[in-house]
Amino acid sequence: MSWRDRVFCEDALEGLARIPDGEIDLLIADPPYGLGKDYGNDSDKLDNDAYLAWTEQWIDAALPKLKPNGSLYIFLTWRYSPEIFVMLKRRMTMLNEIVWDRRVPSMGGSTRKYSSVHDTIGFFARAKDYYFDLDAIRIPYDAQTKKARSRSIFVGAKWLEMGYNPKDVWSVSRLHREHKERADHPTQKPLEIVERMIKASCPAGGVVLDPFMGSGTTAVAARRCGRQFVGFELNPAYCALIEQRVADLDPISTQTSDEQVTG
Ligand SMILES: C[S@@+](CC[C@H](N)C(=O)[O-])C[C@H]1O[C@@H](n2cnc3c(N)ncnc32)[C@H](O)[C@@H]1O
């Protein structure tokens, strides 16, 4: 049976061997952040050195799976992004540090330092000719901006119709308990973010690899965007959740959402 369009309920470090080298268009990695979260296993309970050693291990197992024009997005926090970005910069070209502003409301938070309200996303490519479809992720100008540019010199201006290039600060609400997209996973990422990555960085019909599937956001997003997926997840309860989320996608919902990431 093919490894495509499957999520294997196993350790990514072992499972990656199932995938031949050079077959993956896009790698989206959302590993445990090293902050002690409970994923029903000990995967987020490593000390600093062990966490960084494990990170280097999975990076070295996953990167050879990428095609020569493939790329990688990695979700992190400020806690370990400096060390992990250095690791990746030794192996790839860094294109962006994207700040995901989780739109956390101003209540409480840290009292002896600033409250952290963003995740850090690294965007890396294997080579200069990496795949990137800017037109697929342009953000339409709002009616007010278009109106302000209604003078004759702007009429028919292509850029005005096509929308603008997203910036490197993405302002998207985290998934609240009441959010309709929310599944039973503590660090589920919004489809809006993952779909932008896929539309920009994986050609139609291509394959997205996610070594740490969690609730299966990457699998759902890939299917909705008409791409293939493959991934791994340690926790059997999350594996069942992924299967359910993918099965719940009917042909209508496999069209991409028209929601836009701001930024
Ligand atoms: C940050 S969460 C991923 C969340 C996911 N992006 C989503 O939107 O639901 C990380 C996941 O990796 C899983 N995990 C940790 N170590 C793993 C390993 N070695 N192999 C496979 N999965 C692992 C955890 O059980 C957890 O569900």
The ligand as an ORCA input file, in Angstrom:
! r2SCAN-3c Opt
* xyz 0 1
  C       2.348     20.636     18.297
  S       1.439     19.158     18.103
  C       0.922     19.207     16.406
  C      -0.403     19.916     16.234
  C      -0.910     19.923     14.806
  N      -0.135     20.800     13.962
  C      -2.367     20.299     14.747
  O      -2.712     21.319     14.116
  O      -3.180     19.598     15.350
  C       2.707     17.952     18.087
  C       2.215     16.521     17.981
  O       3.355     15.671     17.721
  C       3.129     14.423     18.318
  N       4.455     13.789     18.453
  C       5.413     14.059     19.361
  N       6.531     13.332     19.129
  C       6.277     12.595     18.028
  C       7.028     11.660     17.284
  N       8.285     11.337     17.632
  N       6.468     11.095     16.189
  C       5.195     11.387     15.845
  N       4.417     12.285     16.513
  C       4.941     12.875     17.590
  C       2.438     14.752     19.626
  O       1.709     13.643     20.129
  C       1.542     15.947     19.216
  O       0.239     15.531     18.905
*
